[in-house]
Amino acid sequence: MNTTTTMINPPKNAQGSLDPDRLDSILAQLEDEHGLLLGLAREHKEALTHADVQSLQRITMRTSETLMRIAKIEQQRQSLISRRDEPLDTLDELLDRFGHDDRTRINERRTRLKELIMRVRDEQQAVKQASEQLAMHMKGLMKQVSASLSHSGTYSRGGSIESGRTQVVSGLDTVS
């Protein structure tokens, strides 16, 4: 009898370890995508500085695409390191399962990736602050425009109507 069995999820190997080259490749992809994200955050800050709406739209789309790719790569990483019915191992736990050379190589990649993620976070924080400052500036401009257009003085400096602030007196001469 000739039977063929197909393994849908083959074991990673007899010792339960995983392919360090595959993990390194996935971490390299994450490193590349975070590098792109860092560049996009810098471009975003520059576009905000120049109030370049077209660039902001383009950068926002590219950032969204990059984040989607990062999410997919992260799913691949989690799938690679997952073990049935057990919580995911930390990278430190995974490193203990590798030989010295693989452990060193992946640890160096991990260190670079962590540093890059921190730089991306810092740059995105700067973009957030620049966005908030621009929004406050625009709000201030709108208040000034509203105040200058208020002929009767009924608008406050905040751009809202103050009912008791100014009394408008008017009259109509019907004798003439």
Secondary structure, DSSP 8 states (H G I E B T S, - for coil): -------SS--S-TTS---HHHHHHHHHHHHHHHHHHHHHHHHHHHHHHTT-HHHHHHHHHHHHHHHHHHHHHHHHHHHHH--TTS----HHHHHTTS-HHHHHHHHHHHHHHHHHHHHHHHHHHHHHHHHHHHHHHHHHHHHHHHHHH-TTS-B-TTSSB-TTT-----------
